[in-house]
Amino acid sequence: MPTAANPPAGPPVPDGMNPAVVLAQRGRAELEFLAAARASLAPLRARVRDRVEASPAAAGWERDGAADIARLRAEVAAELDGMPEQAVIGAALRWGRRTLTPRAEDAFAERRDVLTGLAAAPDPGAIADRGDAAVPRYWKYEFHGTRGGWDGHEHMGFVHHELVYRHLLVPAYGDIFAQRAKVAGAAPRDRYRAICDLGCGTGQYTLKLAERYPDARITGVDLSAASLRYAQRRAADRGLRWDLLRAPAEDTGLPAGGHDLVTSFILLHEMPPHAVAKAFAEAHRLLRPGGDLVFSDVAPYRRRGAHQAWLDDWDAEHGHEPWWRPAAQADLVAVAEAAGFGDVRQVALGPGSYPWVTIARKPGAEHLREGGAS
Ligand SMILES: C[S@@+](CC[C@H](N)C(=O)[O-])C[C@H]1O[C@@H](n2cnc3c(N)ncnc32)[C@H](O)[C@@H]1O
């Protein structure tokens, strides 16, 4: 039987994934079919892109300083009205979103005997929990079409981050783990003593933080119990130990001033704007004076060309991302400053301005020297 120490033969396993994951033939074939169906749309997508880029709507977007996404959407909708390629893409996207999690759950069920052993938390009782009363209503939405939300399956963390990521997202978007490593490396100091990863999920970014700052004590906060259980497993499989807490990022209940880095990777676009502002305020509270904030999220529409901005917004609307548009339009510099941060800046770490990172410092003491948090 394949194990982590004895991985199965086959294509290389993406960095950050458990090499021991093997599916039964049927489950693997279904997920591969979904990935292939998605990939087969590429020529249709290219035709739509050409049409959008040549449209007066695109010229208007560039001319008006990429300011009005609602207008761009309306003008492009009129341009694409009746275009069969776009109708097929829309139907395929809606079908894929409905189908993906159930097929991944089925694939898990077929190999439950082996996969439960790879997915289960070694010590679930060690995950601290603020309780159900602390869970905001917006979090229960079925983001990405995850049936039942992030906790819709006992092992949703594993199902989503090992099966869906491995079979769908990595083939579609390439090395999404390298992006996390880049963001971890964008923090201003070489060493941190105590790091808090808000919206840590199953610990994929947390792992990159642990690799980059091996001396730091790491706390991961998320609202998903299933994700935290797999995060604990991910850490334990690598001989690591993280403090894990089920709580809202905007109200963790952790002691004030206990961290020198508070960070997140693709959390903010899953929160409504009022909660994003609270998460910045909570990060400020959690940091000691002189500590750093590093929040990475979706690229702003103003940094995208007309086709890419239109596609982001269209995909978000049809792909269960209710807070993407506000996130892509937010002025996070102003939000950070309103929360009390100074030295606020934003950097793009990849093509199309993604990952897009907001970096800031809590004003105060000089005792956190550059190159080493004392
Ligand atoms: C797209 S996942 C990203 C997970 C992880 N940072 C990574 O790099 O893979 C977003 C995560 O944010 C969590 N989340 C969303 N809103 C939250 C909130 N208000 N407080 C804590 N976690 C939240 C979700 O449960 C989910 O695990």
PDBQT file of the ligand as one rigid body, heavy atoms in Angstrom, charges set to zero:
ROOT
HETATM    1  C1  LIG A 401      -9.358  30.040   0.043  1.00  0.00    +0.000 C 
HETATM    2  S1  LIG A 401      -9.109  29.376   1.643  1.00  0.00    +0.000 S 
HETATM    3  C2  LIG A 401      -7.403  29.750   1.904  1.00  0.00    +0.000 C 
HETATM    4  C3  LIG A 401      -6.753  28.865   2.932  1.00  0.00    +0.000 C 
HETATM    5  C4  LIG A 401      -5.262  29.037   3.135  1.00  0.00    +0.000 C 
HETATM    6  N1  LIG A 401      -4.898  30.376   3.555  1.00  0.00    +0.000 N 
HETATM    7  C5  LIG A 401      -4.449  28.594   1.947  1.00  0.00    +0.000 C 
HETATM    8  O1  LIG A 401      -3.514  29.279   1.593  1.00  0.00    +0.000 OA
HETATM    9  O2  LIG A 401      -4.731  27.547   1.370  1.00  0.00    +0.000 OA
HETATM   10  C6  LIG A 401      -9.918  30.564   2.682  1.00  0.00    +0.000 C 
HETATM   11  C7  LIG A 401     -10.039  30.106   4.112  1.00  0.00    +0.000 C 
HETATM   12  O3  LIG A 401     -10.494  31.220   4.878  1.00  0.00    +0.000 OA
HETATM   13  C8  LIG A 401     -11.359  30.731   5.871  1.00  0.00    +0.000 C 
HETATM   14  N2  LIG A 401     -12.191  31.854   6.331  1.00  0.00    +0.000 N 
HETATM   15  C9  LIG A 401     -13.096  32.575   5.624  1.00  0.00    +0.000 A 
HETATM   16  N3  LIG A 401     -13.608  33.560   6.378  1.00  0.00    +0.000 NA
HETATM   17  C10 LIG A 401     -13.008  33.460   7.594  1.00  0.00    +0.000 A 
HETATM   18  C11 LIG A 401     -13.090  34.208   8.788  1.00  0.00    +0.000 A 
HETATM   19  N4  LIG A 401     -13.898  35.257   8.919  1.00  0.00    +0.000 N 
HETATM   20  N5  LIG A 401     -12.328  33.841   9.825  1.00  0.00    +0.000 NA
HETATM   21  C12 LIG A 401     -11.487  32.788   9.727  1.00  0.00    +0.000 A 
HETATM   22  N6  LIG A 401     -11.351  32.046   8.619  1.00  0.00    +0.000 NA
HETATM   23  C13 LIG A 401     -12.106  32.376   7.556  1.00  0.00    +0.000 A 
HETATM   24  C14 LIG A 401     -12.134  29.618   5.217  1.00  0.00    +0.000 C 
HETATM   25  O4  LIG A 401     -12.677  28.756   6.177  1.00  0.00    +0.000 OA
HETATM   26  C15 LIG A 401     -11.027  28.976   4.363  1.00  0.00    +0.000 C 
HETATM   27  O5  LIG A 401     -10.381  27.946   5.056  1.00  0.00    +0.000 OA
ENDROOT
TORSDOF 0
